[in-house]
Amino acid sequence: MTERATFFDTSLLYLKGLGPQRTELLNKELNLFTYGDLIQYYPFRYDDRTRYYTISELMESMPSAQIRGRLRDWYMEGEGPKKRLVATFTDSTGSMSLVWFQGVTYIEKILRRDGEYIAYGKPQSFNGQFSIVHPELENANTTSENEPGFFPVYNLTEKLRKRHLDSKAIGKVMRVLLEQAWPHIHETLPESLVQQYRLVGKREAMWNIHLPQNQAWLKQAQRRLKFEELFYNQLRLIKNKLLQKEEFPGQIFRDTTLMKHFYNDLLPFELTGAQQRVIKEVYADFLTGKQMNRLLQGDVGSGKTIVAFIACLMAVGNGAQACLMAPTEILADQHYNGLKPFAEALGLNLGILTGSTNKKRRVVLHDELQSGKMHILVGTHALLEDVVQYKNLGLCIIDEQHRFGVAQRAKLWRKNETVPPHILVMTATPIPRTLAMTLYGNLDISIIDELPKGRKPIKTVHKYDKHRSEVFGFMRQQIELGRQVYVVYPLIEESETLDYKDLMDGFEGMQRAFPRPKYEIGMLHGKMLPYEKDDEMKRFLKQETHIMVATTVIEVGVNVPNASVMVIESAERFGLSQLHQLRGRVGRGADQSYCVMMTGYKLSSDTRTRLETMVRTNNGFEIADVDLQLRGPGDLTGTQQSGVMDLMIADLAKDGAILAVARESAQAILSEDPELLLPKHAPIRTHLDGLKQTESNWGRIS
Ligand SMILES: Nc1ncnc2c1ncn2[C@@H]1O[C@H](COP(=O)(O)OP(=O)(O)OP(=O)(O)O)[C@@H](O)[C@H]1O
């Protein structure tokens, strides 16, 4: 091991100012063991205490403010847990309140009437009067403690704070560490990138991320470190992708006769420009002789299925077989029923295999697949079973991949002995481009960002429960016009019984409001048997039922173009992308469609943002962006364990622009020098080796 490795691997025990007890606490509470660990423990925010504000200058938009003034008076308000201490704080320009909810007895004891203090916190305004809740309050006359400055705030636990390891103390320790580490910190990016993007050097960045003197220096440090993190993240992903492409050959599907026959003679509508573009992208992949790994993203109702079918025709037209795997039986049935007439017209054998396919039928299917008689197989997870073997599987299409695990995908890969099948993953969950690039950096991405002609934007409204009769009136009107309606209830596993009760109550209420024989109501939920679900769907599709009361089993993919109203009950219980998916069940035909989100009165501010976003826009990508801001990336996809999300400083919700540039740079460097052998790329090679060695962001330590 080398000099630098030794330095950053040094135990925190040896750091001046820490000592064994506090080191142990840092080990236990924050998982920090070495100099390298600590130096990469970045502050999560910074307190700008470089200047003082007067009370008259305060604005609610300020994230925080520091005010010098005097405590005039205080009183206790409320009882029990609601008890609070309210103090009047004044300066020469006005007065404001300081409020405490916790530790009030203690705080009251230490306050000095007419004492001069410095208060710091987030100003809030109520009826024109400003207040700060739980301010940091310091005696203005102990000046040594109150040097103005720009202070890092670290994410620390209560235990650490109790043992006097607060942000100030960590800041002090960090200064000692940075001074010692200075000669050991080396540049990790090639000079060309540092210059091109005017990045500050690594040393400067490390210093200023912890101890910036002002906002500008901090911004520079953040930009540099975010760039570095995302650059290496993308470099690794792209490198893996190149490796993957080299390692796996793919069948070539050159002949387009079958596809053209379908396109020219059978396709009932014009493809949108975006659909055509994606088909070209897929075809180009089929000519390379390498395995395709492509993610097809398209907003709800954008027409992914037909693109998938055309891709299948390319495979079949070249003597291979194709399979299309859907996440639920309802969807598999729907794909099968939708594609069946086309397959028949083309003289192709289309099969379906799901959990409810009977044994006898399975045996026949297995035979037909092995002999090559079956051209296209649609199904659910059942397609993954080992007994399902093909003569020559050339293309696998996976609908809604986030419901399939990695292991399951790997199983599909092995379904063809010689050459692995091409893979096309389709998702209607709009993933913001930035996130998609990071998550699926090893997949090529195609996007259908255009809806078929003649679709009208869905009109979305939010209604409180007490306006139910108005909503029912609207439903009746639409049914008069010959349209159909979905009414969806939330279903969350932890409270299943309760949810079913909601659903059943809702169903009964609906039956009273929409009595037979004038109205027919269907019901669909997860506890029904597959054939029952199928029957209900068919009745709705044939317009035998006017209203479909359902749980979120209808969330993805269900396609009944005549349904034009979606009523979402307890809309506050759904996430934003789920609401968008549900809304996507209407607006699939030429009629004007509507989405009504029903809620009670008490709504959190997040819920309000979700509802407002839905009312404002129909654009799935815009919605996904808001969702990402609200929930953070991990939640969105369930891929947080994949490792690619281990970002320490970059924030995918906010750093899209840096990510795009970092990705571009990584791509350019790898296309010029795939093995990173050029001398100018030495820092990258060194850093990557280090990453492999330590899997830490700290990197190579030569
Ligand atoms: N270019 C087009 N012009 C007109 N209608 C189209 C076009 N492409 C697809 N459609 C029709 O639009 C409807 C929605 O298509 P499809 O079911 O493939 O959407 P999707 O992208 O799978 O959406 P979701 O993810 O919401 O299921 C279908 O009825 C389909 O036949």
PDBQT file of the ligand as one rigid body, heavy atoms in Angstrom, charges set to zero:
ROOT
HETATM    1  N1  LIG A 801     -50.647   6.096 -34.132  1.00  0.00    +0.000 N 
HETATM    2  C1  LIG A 801     -51.817   5.838 -33.567  1.00  0.00    +0.000 A 
HETATM    3  N2  LIG A 801     -52.947   6.466 -34.001  1.00  0.00    +0.000 NA
HETATM    4  C2  LIG A 801     -54.133   6.199 -33.430  1.00  0.00    +0.000 A 
HETATM    5  N3  LIG A 801     -54.324   5.349 -32.427  1.00  0.00    +0.000 NA
HETATM    6  C3  LIG A 801     -53.236   4.712 -31.948  1.00  0.00    +0.000 A 
HETATM    7  C4  LIG A 801     -51.939   4.920 -32.489  1.00  0.00    +0.000 A 
HETATM    8  N4  LIG A 801     -51.061   4.147 -31.828  1.00  0.00    +0.000 NA
HETATM    9  C5  LIG A 801     -51.775   3.487 -30.893  1.00  0.00    +0.000 A 
HETATM   10  N5  LIG A 801     -53.085   3.808 -30.960  1.00  0.00    +0.000 N 
HETATM   11  C6  LIG A 801     -54.171   3.339 -30.100  1.00  0.00    +0.000 C 
HETATM   12  O1  LIG A 801     -54.032   4.036 -28.870  1.00  0.00    +0.000 OA
HETATM   13  C7  LIG A 801     -54.436   3.223 -27.787  1.00  0.00    +0.000 C 
HETATM   14  C8  LIG A 801     -53.347   3.173 -26.746  1.00  0.00    +0.000 C 
HETATM   15  O2  LIG A 801     -52.263   2.425 -27.226  1.00  0.00    +0.000 OA
HETATM   16  P1  LIG A 801     -51.449   1.435 -26.281  1.00  0.00    +0.000 P 
HETATM   17  O3  LIG A 801     -52.388   0.598 -25.519  1.00  0.00    +0.000 OA
HETATM   18  O4  LIG A 801     -50.403   0.811 -27.085  1.00  0.00    +0.000 OA
HETATM   19  O5  LIG A 801     -50.849   2.510 -25.335  1.00  0.00    +0.000 OA
HETATM   20  P2  LIG A 801     -49.630   2.321 -24.350  1.00  0.00    +0.000 P 
HETATM   21  O6  LIG A 801     -48.515   3.174 -24.827  1.00  0.00    +0.000 OA
HETATM   22  O7  LIG A 801     -49.384   0.894 -24.126  1.00  0.00    +0.000 OA
HETATM   23  O8  LIG A 801     -50.221   3.039 -23.085  1.00  0.00    +0.000 OA
HETATM   24  P3  LIG A 801     -50.334   2.497 -21.568  1.00  0.00    +0.000 P 
HETATM   25  O9  LIG A 801     -48.971   2.452 -21.067  1.00  0.00    +0.000 OA
HETATM   26  O10 LIG A 801     -51.178   3.529 -20.952  1.00  0.00    +0.000 OA
HETATM   27  O11 LIG A 801     -51.009   1.203 -21.672  1.00  0.00    +0.000 OA
HETATM   28  C9  LIG A 801     -54.786   1.877 -28.373  1.00  0.00    +0.000 C 
HETATM   29  O12 LIG A 801     -56.180   1.820 -28.519  1.00  0.00    +0.000 OA
HETATM   30  C10 LIG A 801     -54.080   1.890 -29.703  1.00  0.00    +0.000 C 
HETATM   31  O13 LIG A 801     -54.719   1.072 -30.647  1.00  0.00    +0.000 OA
ENDROOT
TORSDOF 0
